[in-house]
């Protein structure tokens, strides 16, 4: 069991490091060992981690199968944290496939499970996932509502608040509301710097640089207003990956 648990842990670490292929192999090996040992929880955990790795690697069908198998191995009462994570990755998978209703159902299932645990981390990320989904569908009011709800779950967590603010900045940027985007991004960068989240900080700084370039171009345009919002067509959002 210790070997399987170590492999699962290493696969999680490699996902965070961007070493997807290595992480996938480790998660598969962990799952096989757990199956041989009849170690149900360990297998469910390794399959859940495998689902995220496969999703990151754009192997959507395989990711869906892994997450579904993980959920099937455990009841909500056995490990609701793992069930919550699996629902969220399934939501992201269905969103990537354009299966919007299925995606919403899984994100809402993740929210219900996280709420029962009063687990603000997962509640925050589920709301941000819904915010991204609704934004890409042009439902901007719903998107804004979920960003604000995500922030409400991040009030005691500087890193989570930074992520929520970074997403808000990204949404403003996509809508060409550059001044609001810049202010929100600067606040996010400050939060990341305070907790030493160097990778997130660098991504945020790249966003700030992009916003600055757009602001400089828009200052000479007749299509900008005092809010920094250009009056032409809104840019529909491209996909952005959540850190977790």
Secondary structure by P-SEA (a helix, b strand, c coil): caaaaaaaaaaaaaaaacaaaaaaaaaaaaaaaaaaacaaaaaaaaaaaaaaaaaaacaaaaaaaaaaaaaaaccccccaaaaaaaaaaaaaaaaaacaaaaaaaaaaaaaaaaaaaccaaaaaaaaaaaaaaaaaacaaaaaaaaaaaaaaaacccaaaaaaaaaaaaaaaaaacccaaaaaaaaaaaaaaaaacaaaaaaaaaaaaaaaaaaaaaacccccccccccccccccccccccccc
